[in-house]
Amino acid sequence: MQLTIMEQADQAGLTAALACEALLKEIIAEQGRARIVLSTGASQFEFLSHFVKREIQWDKVEMFHLDEYIGLPESHPASFRRYLKERFLKFAPVGRACLIDGESKAEEVVALLNKEIEQAPVDLALIGIGENAHIAFNDPPADFQLESPYTIVNLSETCKRQQVREGWFERTGDVPEQAITMTVQHILKSRHIVSVVPRQAKAKAIADTFRETVDPNVPATILKTHPSWRLYLDKESSASIYQWV
């Protein structure tokens, strides 16, 4: 793991964006293209605002979507497809964007996603960490064994409460019961993983990730096993980790 701690969330986002720019330039120079996976949520605001401004050959980038609610229309403010279109694709003209259609039949969407993602390895995965230490929508206890790239999961009450606190929904009852998500095993198959996790709300999850051994009840702990995991924190999210660093 490569750990970087900055004073503010915006600094962490910029530093991570610069690192991702360097990685993608190297990957594209090496193989002529790059495949990336993007996460969403409030924690990625600063990173994405800087990432889309980097001098990257976006036409040589293929983008995959990490997760999406089942049954939520794209017009809803919480739609991750909408999020990525407004915050990333509007500014970064990638060669191909493979978004998750949460409104179609979920089993068919998963089958199509699995077929597409397995055509080549993922070079760079941007993986956030939730307040309950989930990665993607793999809530605790996460399935660390499932091999298929995407799957259907039930969302925990803790996860739903986070979505409400962040302002995506008015109440937990409005949050969809299920989502389509990339599995833990497929996240780990990525060549590089970058996590940008700012703000005080994530401090406990980050502390648990450092303190605990690899544990499905703290899903983010498994990222520590990856040979190229870069973690970017700010002063608030890193406040409780210093005894383990």
Secondary structure by P-SEA (a helix, b strand, c coil): cbbbbcccaaaaaaaaaaaaaaaaaaaaaaccbbbbbbbbcccaaaaaaaaaacccccccbbbbbccccccccccccccaaaaaaacccccccccccccccccccaaaaaaaaaaaaacccccccccccccccccccccccccccccccbbbbbbcaaaaaaaaaacccccccccccbbbbbcaaaaaaccbbbbbbbcccaaaaaaaaacccccccccccccccccbbbbbbcccccccccccc
